[in-house]
């Protein structure tokens, strides 16, 4: 028995254009992000989903609500799906970090796990809580098709954890997760398989 899991990064947020670190900062979607979420919801309506889960953060809830409605399913919020806390980098752009905290930024770029931003969450712990969620998900949905709406950094860390990739390489191996694009996994007997990465389901809506 196996479960198909579709991991999706939320739609574009209001901080996207400035590329601000938005870990635990509870921001919403931009107008473009809402259009992306609408396209994802249209896909969800015909995807034969058995469950829809989401991070409780606003940008994810706003993305997932339409998907659950179109699929005729309840939306389940899960705290373990939150983004990791970026500590001193929260709310800052890369340029602002380079000006205010050049040493921390340089160390982060060299090893984003061993040198994660001061006062932030340990990225290894974030990957472990995602992996724990997915293990429980498989037990609860042994043969389902499950949509999980969450966050870019935490999803990439979870992928590394599941696929045996060193966590410190998450930015190199997975340089980008597109908003509202599918990353499809099969979880079978504890062995994950990656079927798709950044698969777009909204061809009429630009990234």
N, C-alpha and C positions, 0 to 999 in steps of 0.2 A: 504494500500500500504506500502511496505517496501523496504529498500535498503540493500543489502549485502555489507559490507565493509571488505576488507582484509587489515589489518594493518601489515606491514612487516618492520622489522628492516633491514637496508642496509646490504650488504655483509661485510665480514671481512675486516677491514681497516688495513693500514700499521702500526698502533699503537696497534693492537690487542694483539700481542704476549707479549708486555710489559705492557699491560693493562693501558695505559695512558688515562687520562681524555681528551676527544676530543669533547668538547661541540661546541663552535663556531670556532674551528680550522678547516680549510677547507682542510682536508687530503683525499687522494684517497684510492682505494681498493688495497689490496694485490693480488698476483697471485691467492691465494686460494679464496679470495673474488670474483674475477672475475669468477672463476669456479662456485661458488655458485650462482652468478647473472645469469650465463648462464643457470643453472638448473631451476631457478625461471622463466626465460624467456620462457623456454620450457613449463612449467606449464601454464604460461599466454597465450600462443598460443592456448590452448584448454579450457580455463576457461570461455569463453563467457563474457568477460569483456565489460563494456560499457564506462569505463573511467580509465585513469591511471594518478595519481597525485604523486608528489614527493616534498620533501624538495629541495631547490635549492642548498644545499651543495653537493660538488663533490662526496662524497661517496654514496650519495643517487641517484644522477643523473646517475652515472655509473651503479648502480644497476637497475634503472628504465628504462633506454633507451632501452635496449633489450626487456624488457617486453612490452613496448608500440609498438615497431616495430613488434614483433611477434603477438601482438593482433590487429595490423592494426589501432592503435589509436594514436592521438597526445599525447605527454607528456606535462602535465600541471604542472608548477612549482609554488609552493605556499610558500611564506615567513613564514607564520604562522606555517609551519611544521618543522621549524628549531629545532635543539636541544637547550636546555637551556644552557646559559653561566655559566660555572663552576667557573668563577672568578679566585681567586688565585690558584685554583687547575688545571687550564688549562695546559695541556701538562705534568703534573706530574704523577708519579706512586703512588700507595698507600705507598710504602716504602719511597719514597721521601717526601711525605706529613708527614709521621710519624716522619721523621728526622727533617724537616724544620718547620712544622706547627702542632705539636702534639696536641695542644689544639683545634685547628679548626677541625682536623680529629676526635678527640674523641667526640666533640659536634655533628658533622655531623653524626657519627655512632649512637648516641643516638636518634637524631631526625633530619633526613635529610631535612626536610621542615622548621621547626622552626629555625634550626641552619644550614641553607644552607651555602655553602662556601662564605666567605667574597668577596665582589665585584661581586658576581654572580647574576644571575636572580632569582627572587622569584619563587620557584617551583609551588606555587598555581597559579601564573599568567600564567606559561607555560601550566598548565592543562586547564586553562580557554580559552587560545587562541586555543588550540586543540579542545576543546569542541565547541567553536564558529565555527571553520572550519567544524566540523562534522555536526553541525546543518544546516549550509548553504549547505553542500554536500547533505544532505537528501532532501532539498528543490529543488536542481537542478537535482537530480537523484532519483526521488521517487520510481522507481522500478528497479534500475540498480544493477550491480555488479561492484564494484569499488575497484581498487587496490590503496593503499596509501603506498608509501615507505618513511619511516621516521627514527626516532632514538629511541634508547632503553629507556632512562630515560623519555623523553617527552611522549612516547606512554604509559608507565606504569602510569605516572601521569594522563593522559587522561582516562585510564581505571578506575582508582580510582574515578575520577570525574564522569564518566558515571554510574558506578555501585554502587555508594553510599559508597565507602570505604574511610576511612580517608586518606588524602594525605600522612600524615607522615608514613603510613604503606606500601608505594609503594614498598620499597625494601624487605620487609618481605613477603607480599602477592604475589608479582611478582618478585622473586629473580633473574630471568634471562629471557631475550628474546633471543632466538637463532638467529643467522644471517640467513636471507632469509627464516625464518619459518613464517607460516601464523597465525595470530590471527584474527579469523573471528567473526564479529558482525552482528547482524540484528538490524537496526534502524527502529522502527515502531511507528508512532504517538508519538514521543518523548520518547518512552520507549525502552532502549537498551537491547539486549539479547546477551550473550557471548556464541558462539557455539563451538569455538576451541581456544586453546592457544598453541603456539609452535608446530604447525602441520607442519611436514617436507614434502616438495614436491620434494626434491632432494636426494632420497635414495642412489644414487651412489656417492654422494659427502659428505665426512665427515664434521662435524661441525668445 
